[in-house]
Amino acid sequence: MSEAIIDWIELLDREYLADFILSGGSSVKIGITSSESRNRFCSAVMEAGQTRNYLVVEVKSEDTRVDKIQDIYFALAKCVNWVEVINSYMRNLLVEQGGVNIPENIPLSDIDGIAYHNYLTAKEVRSRAINLAENQIAKDYSLAKDFRIAMSGIAAGIINPMMISQFDQETIVRWLRGEKCDMKTLKRLQIFQKIGRHNARWMICSLARWIKKLNFSGFIILLDIHGLFKEKDESGNIHYARSRVLDFYETLRQFIDDTDEMEHLIIIVNAPIQFAADPKRSYFIYDALKFRIVDEVHDVNRPNPLNVSYNLIDEE
């Protein structure tokens, strides 16, 4: 691995992962790598994040339309086992705040078994679970409305399958992942719109806040955009016309501008040298992004490693 990447990862860990993101901050960073060091850079970021107990998800532009922010969100959502994580979250809530002991061999849906083990009535256990879900999820207004309704719906289905059926749960999960689902069922569950360009950014912000609730240190989105600059071929990978590249630059610009609205989230973009050097496709063709990346005042000889964009290519 190159010394530039090693130094940058150490700085990332020290300045961001160790405290800033953990404490509720957010940031966008762009690392420019060669095709040879691309995978090593991704592996180094993943290792650094996992060492600090971050959830790290990689999104590759060859597989995901990164010019569409809703597709970035769907790629993230498909990496989450929603029912499992909410089940785990509710179990922890009942144990830590509900004063209920739940043996590992008793599923959360077995309210009668949990009640018997704790010398309580099923009504008491169910009431505690419903109140916790209401206070910790449904009334968490830091989450987007549709997001917390979806989380509450899945939690209710785990606690009381008679209230929210397995089909209802599956419908919510398909909606979260951008898959085809029954809109009539969603409307009955108080979800009235699909996830699209207009609300995907807030869904990503909500996902980051939700991940922090699951006892992770934070959320790292590793966005590999090497595919934006590849020529069209017959491999089946997504091809990006210049207009799509501009759409991605606008999406990235919005992420940079929204860092004050995001929490416990760092977006790390793995970009090729063309990102800064291609005369027809570099970020210099899009002023709104360029003015957020380029340092107008800088040292002539030494780059600023804390700048948004940093060149990680050196002699290896």
C-alpha distance (Angstrom), angle and dihedral (degrees) to the residues before:
residue distance angle dihedral
M1 . . .
S2 3.81 . .
E3 3.78 120.8 .
A4 3.82 89.3 -123.3
I5 3.80 91.7 60.0
I6 3.81 93.0 44.4
D7 3.81 91.7 50.7
W8 3.81 92.5 46.1
I9 3.81 93.7 49.2
E10 3.81 90.0 50.2
L11 3.80 89.8 51.0
L12 3.83 91.2 46.3
D13 3.79 90.0 52.6
R14 3.80 95.0 45.5
E15 3.80 100.1 42.0
Y16 3.81 101.6 33.7
L17 3.80 118.8 10.3
A18 3.81 98.3 43.1
D19 3.80 95.3 58.6
F20 3.81 120.5 -24.6
I21 3.82 99.6 67.8
L22 3.81 91.3 33.4
S23 3.82 89.8 56.7
G24 3.81 93.5 52.6
G25 3.78 104.1 -83.0
S26 3.79 127.0 131.6
S27 3.77 136.4 -157.2
V28 3.79 146.0 171.5
K29 3.80 119.4 -135.5
I30 3.80 130.0 -178.8
G31 3.79 121.6 -156.3
I32 3.80 117.2 -168.5
T33 3.81 110.5 -148.0
S34 3.78 137.5 170.8
S35 3.79 120.8 -113.1
E36 3.80 87.9 -106.6
S37 3.83 94.7 54.3
R38 3.80 95.8 36.8
N39 3.80 96.8 97.7
R40 3.79 93.7 39.5
F41 3.78 89.5 55.0
C42 3.83 91.9 50.9
S43 3.80 91.3 48.2
A44 3.80 91.5 49.5
V45 3.82 92.3 51.0
M46 3.81 91.3 48.2
E47 3.78 92.4 49.1
A48 3.81 92.6 48.3
G49 3.80 92.0 48.2
Q50 3.79 96.3 45.7
T51 3.80 90.8 47.7
R52 3.81 87.5 58.9
N53 3.84 91.9 45.0
Y54 3.82 95.6 -107.3
L55 3.77 122.3 149.0
V56 3.81 104.6 -120.1
V57 3.81 120.8 -164.8
E58 3.79 122.7 -179.8
V59 3.81 120.0 -149.8
K60 3.81 116.4 -168.5
S61 3.78 121.7 -156.7
E62 3.82 90.8 -141.8
D63 3.81 89.7 65.4
T64 3.83 103.4 27.9
R65 3.80 130.3 48.9
V66 3.80 95.2 -120.3
D67 3.80 91.2 -179.9
K68 3.82 85.9 71.2
I69 3.78 110.9 66.6
Q70 3.80 92.1 -158.6
D71 3.82 89.1 59.1
I72 3.81 89.9 52.9
Y73 3.80 88.8 52.8
F74 3.82 92.6 47.3
A75 3.81 90.4 51.4
L76 3.81 88.9 53.6
A77 3.80 93.5 45.0
K78 3.80 92.3 52.3
C79 3.80 89.2 60.4
V80 3.82 91.5 60.5
N81 3.82 123.9 83.3
W82 3.79 92.3 -146.6
V83 3.80 99.7 -172.4
E84 3.80 92.6 46.8
V85 3.81 96.0 48.9
I86 3.81 93.5 45.9
N87 3.79 89.8 47.5
S88 3.82 89.5 53.3
Y89 3.81 91.4 44.7
M90 3.82 93.3 51.9
R91 3.82 92.4 46.5
N92 3.80 89.8 53.9
L93 3.81 91.5 47.5
L94 3.80 92.5 51.9
V95 3.79 92.1 48.4
E96 3.82 98.3 42.3
Q97 3.82 101.3 34.7
G98 3.79 105.3 13.9
G99 3.78 97.2 52.7
V100 3.80 91.8 -129.3
N101 3.79 123.8 137.1
I102 3.83 112.7 -143.8
P103 3.82 117.5 -171.7
E104 3.79 114.8 -141.6
N105 3.81 92.4 -116.7
I106 3.82 92.9 58.6
P107 3.83 115.2 80.1
L108 3.78 118.3 -137.4
S109 3.80 90.3 -116.4
D110 3.83 90.2 62.5
I111 3.79 94.9 85.6
D112 3.80 92.2 161.4
G113 3.81 91.8 54.2
I114 3.82 92.3 47.8
A115 3.80 90.6 47.6
Y116 3.82 92.3 50.2
H117 3.81 91.6 49.1
N118 3.83 91.1 52.1
Y119 3.82 98.2 39.8
L120 3.79 90.2 -115.6
T121 3.78 134.1 121.4
A122 3.78 120.3 -102.7
K123 3.80 88.1 -118.3
E124 3.82 91.2 57.8
V125 3.82 93.7 49.2
R126 3.79 93.1 46.1
S127 3.80 91.1 47.7
R128 3.81 91.9 52.1
A129 3.81 91.5 48.3
I130 3.81 93.2 48.2
N131 3.82 92.4 47.9
L132 3.80 91.6 49.7
A133 3.80 92.2 48.8
E134 3.80 89.7 48.6
N135 3.81 95.3 49.2
Q136 3.82 99.8 37.0
I137 3.80 100.4 37.8
A138 3.81 114.9 14.0
K139 3.82 92.9 43.9
D140 3.78 96.3 41.8
Y141 3.79 96.0 111.2
S142 3.80 92.5 -177.6
L143 3.82 85.1 78.8
A144 3.80 123.2 76.3
K145 3.81 110.8 -97.3
D146 3.80 96.2 -116.1
F147 3.80 90.9 44.8
R148 3.79 94.6 55.1
I149 3.81 91.2 43.6
A150 3.81 88.5 54.2
M151 3.82 92.6 47.8
S152 3.82 90.9 46.8
G153 3.79 90.9 49.3
I154 3.79 93.8 52.9
A155 3.81 90.7 45.4
A156 3.82 91.2 50.4
G157 3.80 89.8 50.7
I158 3.80 90.6 53.9
I159 3.81 93.7 47.0
N160 3.80 97.5 40.7
P161 3.83 115.9 13.3
M162 3.81 88.5 -176.7
M163 3.81 88.6 66.5
I164 3.82 99.6 43.1
S165 3.80 114.7 22.4
Q166 3.80 126.1 -144.5
F167 3.81 88.0 -107.5
D168 3.81 89.2 55.7
Q169 3.80 90.2 50.4
E170 3.79 92.0 49.3
T171 3.80 89.9 49.2
I172 3.80 91.2 53.9
V173 3.81 91.6 48.6
R174 3.81 91.5 49.9
W175 3.80 89.2 50.2
L176 3.81 91.2 50.6
R177 3.81 89.9 51.6
G178 3.80 95.8 46.1
E179 3.79 93.9 -112.8
K180 3.78 126.2 141.8
C181 3.81 110.4 -81.5
D182 3.79 142.6 162.4
M183 3.82 108.0 -82.7
K184 3.81 92.1 -165.9
T185 3.79 89.4 61.0
L186 3.81 90.8 47.5
K187 3.80 91.8 51.5
R188 3.81 90.4 50.8
L189 3.82 86.4 53.6
Q190 3.84 90.2 50.6
I191 3.82 96.6 -106.1
F192 3.79 107.8 126.7
Q193 3.81 107.5 170.6
K194 3.77 140.9 48.7
I195 3.78 122.4 -118.2
G196 3.79 109.5 -98.5
R197 3.78 143.4 143.2
H198 3.82 91.3 -62.8
N199 3.81 96.9 60.2
A200 3.84 107.9 15.6
R201 3.81 93.8 95.3
W202 3.80 91.4 57.3
M203 3.79 89.8 46.6
I204 3.82 88.6 55.5
C205 3.81 90.2 49.2
S206 3.82 89.8 49.0
L207 3.80 91.2 48.4
A208 3.81 90.3 54.0
R209 3.81 91.5 50.5
W210 3.80 90.3 46.4
I211 3.80 91.9 51.2
K212 3.82 88.8 55.1
K213 3.83 87.5 55.6
L214 3.80 88.2 58.1
N215 3.81 89.8 64.7
F216 3.80 96.1 -100.8
S217 3.79 117.1 136.6
G218 3.78 89.9 -124.4
F219 3.79 144.8 -62.0
I220 3.81 128.3 -72.0
I221 3.79 118.0 -166.5
L222 3.80 109.3 -163.7
L223 3.79 105.4 -160.6
D224 3.81 112.3 -167.6
I225 3.83 109.2 -163.9
H226 3.81 101.0 172.5
G227 3.80 87.5 113.3
L228 3.82 91.9 64.9
F229 3.79 90.0 73.2
K230 3.78 101.5 43.6
E231 3.78 122.6 109.9
K232 3.77 117.9 -112.5
D233 3.80 112.0 -88.4
E234 3.79 140.3 164.1
S235 3.81 96.3 -102.3
G236 3.80 92.8 102.2
N237 3.82 93.6 -114.5
I238 3.78 119.0 140.1
H239 3.81 113.5 -91.6
Y240 3.80 120.4 -146.5
A241 3.77 120.5 -148.8
R242 3.80 116.1 -155.5
S243 3.81 90.7 -97.6
R244 3.81 90.3 57.0
V245 3.81 90.3 50.0
L246 3.81 88.4 54.6
D247 3.80 89.9 49.5
F248 3.80 89.3 54.4
Y249 3.80 91.1 49.4
E250 3.80 89.0 54.5
T251 3.81 90.4 49.6
L252 3.82 90.1 50.2
R253 3.80 91.1 46.7
Q254 3.81 90.0 54.3
F255 3.80 91.4 49.9
I256 3.81 89.9 53.1
D257 3.80 91.7 48.9
D258 3.81 92.4 47.6
T259 3.80 98.0 54.4
D260 3.82 89.4 107.8
E261 3.81 89.0 58.3
M262 3.82 95.9 47.9
E263 3.81 127.0 78.8
H264 3.81 134.2 -160.5
L265 3.81 90.0 0.3
I266 3.79 134.4 119.4
I267 3.79 122.0 179.2
I268 3.80 113.0 -156.4
V269 3.79 115.0 -167.5
N270 3.81 116.9 -156.4
A271 3.81 103.5 -155.2
P272 3.83 132.6 177.5
I273 3.79 124.1 -124.2
Q274 3.83 89.0 -97.0
F275 3.79 88.3 69.8
A276 3.79 87.7 74.4
A277 3.83 101.9 21.1
D278 3.82 110.6 37.8
P279 3.85 106.6 103.9
K280 3.83 92.1 -150.9
R281 3.82 102.4 36.8
S282 3.82 109.5 23.7
Y283 3.79 120.2 115.3
F284 3.83 87.9 -102.9
I285 3.82 88.6 80.3
Y286 3.81 89.8 65.1
D287 3.79 110.6 60.4
A288 3.80 95.5 -170.0
L289 3.82 89.5 63.0
K290 3.79 96.7 34.4
F291 3.80 93.2 58.3
R292 3.81 89.8 53.6
I293 3.80 94.8 50.5
V294 3.80 107.4 35.6
D295 3.80 117.9 81.5
E296 3.80 108.1 -133.6
V297 3.81 89.6 -165.9
H298 3.79 114.2 42.3
D299 3.77 145.2 138.5
V300 3.79 112.2 -85.8
N301 3.79 94.8 -138.8
R302 3.82 106.3 26.5
P303 3.80 125.7 55.5
N304 3.80 119.9 -139.6
P305 3.83 108.2 -113.0
L306 3.83 90.2 -160.7
N307 3.79 92.4 58.8
V308 3.82 117.5 111.4
S309 3.81 93.0 -109.7
Y310 3.80 123.0 40.9
N311 3.80 132.1 177.4
L312 3.82 110.1 -127.1
I313 3.80 96.8 179.1
D314 3.78 117.5 110.2
E315 3.77 139.0 138.4
E316 3.81 109.1 -58.1
